[in-house]
């Protein structure tokens, strides 16, 4: 059963695996109250050797292996909720489901629902209700947007999802996470991008873990986005990552970082 408020809806890769154990460093913030006010946020990305996550046109690029796609599903399955930005959702047109029976069974064994709550964030709210995510009723959908969302988008979405619209021009991600924790009882949140959303989460010090796959390709291109998007500006502060895990499968490297919080 979903513990949150009533939701307004009718509404493996080839090659040997070489695990390398990295002893995690203790974080002085681990278990601190800032985590209690929001879910533990885990982000998962894949990028090329030269740091590109897609082409300059932001088109879907299938440059990772079957193992990496399974890796993404495993990380998604750990979250009580899965978060995606509207631009990425529109581009990839994903359902955010879990097609593997074993991953759903493991969730149920842990006391979770079979599928994570699906969360979409969009400042303007021009979300097409015909996207694949809305054609699947595997789990509730929650949309965080603003009152900038036009009525012609709002009406059909109300039949598919629960809407939380703020009066500000931009969604306050800290408030969004707080609501997911307090109202929906979400303890872990798997974020699948895109880079603009990831950057803002970093700027607000709202990321706890980064799962990063390095794929054996070089794309080049000044206009091809990196992990933090296309902004020419530096982050407000450098973000220190602590490597806690690494494994090599074929030509891909799977890294796990804990994000060190400021303060």
C-alpha positions in Angstrom: 0.0 0.0 0.0 1.2 3.5 -0.7 1.7 5.5 2.5 1.4 8.9 1.0 -1.7 11.0 0.6 -4.5 9.9 -1.7 -3.2 10.2 -5.3 -5.4 11.9 -7.8 -5.2 9.3 -10.6 -7.5 7.0 -12.4 -5.3 8.1 -11.5 24.1 -8.3 -19.1 27.1 -7.5 -20.7 29.9 -9.6 -22.1 33.3 -9.9 -20.7 34.5 -10.6 -17.2 33.5 -8.5 -14.2 36.4 -7.1 -12.2 35.1 -5.7 -8.9 37.4 -3.5 -6.9 36.5 -2.8 -3.4 37.0 0.7 -2.1 36.7 1.3 1.6 34.2 4.1 2.1 35.3 7.0 4.2 33.2 7.9 7.1 31.1 11.0 6.4 30.6 13.3 9.3 27.2 14.1 7.9 26.0 10.5 7.6 22.8 10.1 9.5 22.5 13.8 10.3 19.2 15.6 10.4 19.5 17.1 6.9 18.8 13.5 5.6 15.8 13.1 7.8 14.1 16.1 6.2 14.3 14.6 2.7 15.0 11.2 1.0 18.5 9.9 0.4 19.1 11.0 -3.2 20.9 8.7 -5.6 21.7 9.8 -9.1 22.7 7.5 -11.9 24.4 8.6 -15.2 26.5 7.2 -18.0 29.0 9.3 -19.9 31.8 8.9 -22.5 35.5 9.0 -21.7 35.5 12.7 -22.6 32.6 13.4 -20.2 29.7 13.7 -22.7 26.3 12.2 -21.8 24.7 12.7 -25.2 25.1 14.6 -28.5 24.8 18.3 -29.0 21.1 17.8 -30.1 20.4 16.0 -26.8 19.1 13.1 -28.8 19.0 9.6 -27.2 22.3 7.8 -27.7 22.6 4.1 -27.2 26.3 4.0 -26.4 26.3 1.8 -23.3 26.1 -2.0 -23.0 23.4 -4.3 -21.8 25.2 -4.5 -18.5 24.9 -0.7 -18.0 21.1 -0.9 -18.8 20.7 -3.5 -16.2 22.8 -1.4 -13.8 20.4 1.5 -14.3 17.4 -0.8 -13.5 19.1 -2.1 -10.4 19.7 1.4 -9.1 16.1 2.4 -10.0 14.8 -0.6 -8.1 16.4 0.6 -4.9 14.5 3.9 -4.8 11.1 4.3 -3.1 10.6 6.9 -5.8 12.3 7.6 -9.2 12.7 11.2 -10.3 13.1 12.6 -13.8 13.2 16.0 -15.4 10.7 16.9 -18.1 13.2 17.5 -20.8 14.8 14.0 -20.3 11.4 12.4 -20.1 10.3 14.0 -23.3 13.5 13.0 -25.1 13.7 9.4 -23.9 9.9 8.8 -23.5 10.4 6.2 -20.8 7.8 4.5 -18.6 10.2 4.3 -15.6 9.2 0.7 -14.9 11.0 -2.4 -13.8 10.6 -5.1 -16.4 12.6 -7.7 -14.5 10.6 -10.0 -12.1 13.6 -10.5 -9.8 14.0 -6.8 -9.2 10.3 -6.4 -8.3 10.4 -9.5 -6.1 13.4 -8.0 -4.2 11.6 -4.8 -3.7 8.6 -6.6 -2.2 10.9 -8.7 0.0 12.4 -5.4 1.4 8.9 -4.1 2.2 8.7 -1.7 -0.8 6.0 -1.6 -3.5 6.6 -3.6 -6.7 7.4 -0.4 -8.6 8.7 3.0 -7.3 6.6 6.1 -7.2 7.3 8.0 -10.4 8.1 11.7 -10.0 8.3 14.3 -12.8 9.7 17.9 -12.3 9.0 20.7 -14.7 9.1 24.5 -14.2 6.8 25.3 -17.1 4.6 22.2 -16.9 4.1 21.7 -20.7 4.1 18.0 -20.3 2.4 15.9 -23.0 -0.1 13.5 -21.4 0.4 11.1 -24.3 3.9 10.2 -23.3 4.5 6.5 -22.5 4.8 7.1 -18.8 1.1 8.1 -18.6 0.0 5.0 -20.6 1.2 2.7 -17.8 -0.5 2.3 -14.4 2.3 0.3 -12.7 2.6 3.0 -10.0 1.3 6.4 -9.2 2.8 9.5 -10.9 3.4 12.8 -9.1 4.3 16.0 -10.9 6.0 19.0 -9.3 5.6 22.1 -11.4 4.4 25.7 -11.1 1.3 27.7 -11.8 2.9 28.5 -15.1 1.5 25.2 -16.3 -1.1 26.1 -19.0 -4.7 24.9 -18.3 -4.7 22.9 -21.6 -1.9 20.7 -20.1 -3.2 20.8 -16.6 -6.6 19.2 -17.3 -5.5 16.0 -19.0 -2.6 15.5 -16.6 -5.0 15.6 -13.6 -6.5 12.4 -14.9 -3.1 10.7 -14.9 -1.2 12.1 -12.0 -1.2 14.1 -8.8 -0.1 17.7 -9.4 1.8 20.0 -7.0 2.0 23.5 -8.4 3.9 26.2 -6.7 3.4 29.9 -7.3 7.0 30.6 -7.9 8.6 30.5 -11.3 10.8 27.6 -10.5 10.2 24.4 -8.5 11.9 24.5 -5.1 13.7 21.2 -5.2 14.4 21.2 -1.4 10.7 21.7 -0.7 9.8 19.0 -3.2 12.1 16.5 -1.5 10.8 17.5 1.9 7.2 16.8 0.7 8.2 13.5 -0.8 9.7 12.5 2.6 7.0 13.8 4.9 3.8 13.3 2.8 4.7 10.3 0.7 7.1 8.7 3.2 9.8 8.3 0.5 13.2 7.4 2.1 15.3 6.9 -1.0 15.0 8.6 -4.3 16.6 7.5 -7.6 17.3 10.4 -9.9 17.8 9.7 -13.6 18.5 13.1 -14.9 18.9 15.0 -16.9 22.0 17.2 -16.5 20.1 20.4 -15.8 18.2 18.9 -12.9 21.4 17.2 -11.6 23.2 20.5 -11.6 20.5 22.3 -9.7 20.4 19.4 -7.1 24.2 19.8 -6.7 23.9 23.5 -6.3 21.4 23.1 -3.6 23.5 20.3 -1.9 20.7 17.8 -2.4 22.7 14.8 -3.8 24.0 12.1 -1.6 25.3 9.4 -4.1 26.4 9.4 -7.7 26.5 6.2 -9.8 28.6 6.9 -12.9 29.3 4.6 -15.8 32.2 5.4 -18.0 31.6 4.1 -21.6 34.5 3.5 -24.0 33.8 6.3 -26.5 34.8 9.8 -27.3 32.2 12.2 -28.7 33.9 15.6 -28.6 31.9 18.7 -29.4 31.7 22.0 -27.5 27.9 21.9 -27.6 27.5 18.3 -26.4 26.3 18.3 -22.8 28.4 17.0 -19.9 27.2 15.6 -16.6 26.2 19.1 -15.4 24.7 20.3 -18.7 25.9 23.1 -21.0 26.3 26.0 -18.6 29.6 27.8 -19.0 29.5 28.8 -15.3 31.3 27.0 -12.6 29.3 25.5 -9.8 28.9 27.9 -6.9 31.4 25.7 -5.1 33.5 22.6 -5.9 31.7 19.4 -5.0 33.9 16.8 -3.3 33.1 13.2 -4.2 34.4 10.2 -2.2 34.9 7.0 -4.2 33.2 4.1 -2.5 33.0 1.4 -5.2 34.3 0.5 -8.6 33.9 -2.5 -10.9 34.9 -3.1 -14.5 32.8 -5.1 -16.9 34.2 -5.5 -20.4 35.3 -2.0 -21.5 33.0 -0.1 -19.1 33.8 1.1 -15.6 31.1 1.5 -13.0 31.9 4.0 -10.2 30.1 4.8 -7.0 30.7 8.1 -5.3 29.4 9.5 -2.0 28.9 13.3 -2.2 30.4 15.2 0.7 28.0 17.9 2.0 29.0 21.4 2.8 28.9 22.8 6.3 
